[in-house]
């Protein structure tokens, strides 16, 4: 079932043989995200029964595909670039450490745990301010993203000026606040893409992390070499040159980021209409077109939608009571133990294998390059299969295998080459799990408000993982870091176990709901408060999980 606007200028649907009885006037529809509804003359849009052809839909499949491609090029790639800067600014401290930062910032008397505290300070504030993910439904996206990117760019650059570890720790805490809100980008992308399209777009966004890490290693190598012949310490130059680009990107974001499909300036007026209409759940339209009380059904569908720019407290609280939300957050916690510690300790780990500091920077690149390609391929296959759990399970076990080999490298007497190769499955595995877990969390909540609260819970619980992960590799455990590697192996095995539990739970729920029930949320969802008059059941009771 699809919608088109009767009176909007520049939007002329094809001819249809539907009679006036087959049409139902609908009021305003507010989809996910601020500024998302039909406004002005589009409030008198027409709801039409889908006939399976382009004329009935009001736009062609080719037009819709072009809209999606444009959103990918203009929006998804840009926010991925911003995330690349974000990940670069938070994780380059690992490269700075082996470039001489630790020696220059040590206090008197020296302490061995200053570096670990610098890492933990970031994640403490990162966790405490995860509630900022909810602001995506309150603050216009172009304003919010600009403020976030500018803040972390300035703070990251200021790290080049610190004279001791306490000052660095204070700036790392502020950096955590600046980056906390940006974790909500996958939720923001759900304003523009259908349920079965979100994993790949989230993958493009998250794959910027391994790409940034690989780029950081190569860039760090060049900057350190440059710093050796300059009056500025190499690690200070590293912070400055990698932090300042975010400030420039913030200025670009102000005019580049749309608040919703209807404000996407890079789309034509017709494309903006298509971008909105394609997200309206067809199930609501089917009910309105076929029900004798179609007018009331249409009104219910419109009233059920989450108010634009607001949060439905009942839906949000219902999500926080969901076992699915908590189990998914637990998976994210365990995955983040590996995800957060790997980038900041990888140069140190490679150096412990027997390579020089500069070679360690260069050898950090290949594992991330594989992870980048793996994340994109896995998300594409997951979207095509309309399934998440099999892919999460596979990659969690793959990562567990890599970490297990690293943990057992000393008793197994593994040569340095095999130890280095074991980093590849570990890295590719947990990056893929992160991407699919984030998407799964959004997919399996029925309304925008429940999606937002579930996502905030995911981040709040999940980002506690780095507090533990950043302390898994003390210098005293070198060169094998067996305890840290073993902890990550157990964590990824735990992810696989929770994933199996969720799969069983969701499958049984879907079977209980029944195979004849429609799937909501294909384009943003139907509110949980919607009532099926003929059955007296809320749509939340008939919601089908994406398994």
Buried (B, 14 or more C-beta within 10 A) or exposed (E): BBBBBBEBEEBEBEEBEBEEEBBBBBBBBBBBBBBBBBEEEBBBBBBBBBBEEBBBBBBBEEBBEBBBEBBBEBBBEBBBBBBBBBBBBBBBBBBBBBBBBBEBBBEEEEEEEBBBBBBBBBBBBBBBBBEBBBBBBEBBBBEBBBBBBBBBBBBBBBBBEBEEBEBBBBBBBBBBBBBBBBBBBBBBBBBBBBBBBBBBBBBBBBBBBBBBBBBBBEBBBEBBEBBEEEEEBBBBBBBBBBBBBBBEBBEBBBEBBBBBBBBBEBBBEBBBBBBBBBBBBBBBBBBBBEBEEBEEBBBBBBBBBBBBBEBBEBBBEBBEEBEBBBBBBBBBBBBBBBBBBBBBBBBBBBBBBEBEBBBBBBBBBBBBBBBBBBBBBBBEBBBEEEBBBBBBBBBBBBBBBBBBBBBBBEEEEBEBEEBBBBBBBBBBBBBBBBBBBBBBBBBBBBBBBBBBBBBBBBBBBBBBBBBBBBBBBBEEBEBBBBBBBBBBBBBBBBBBBBBBEBBEBBEEBBEEBEEEBBBBBBBBBBBBBBEBEEEEEBBBBBBBBBB
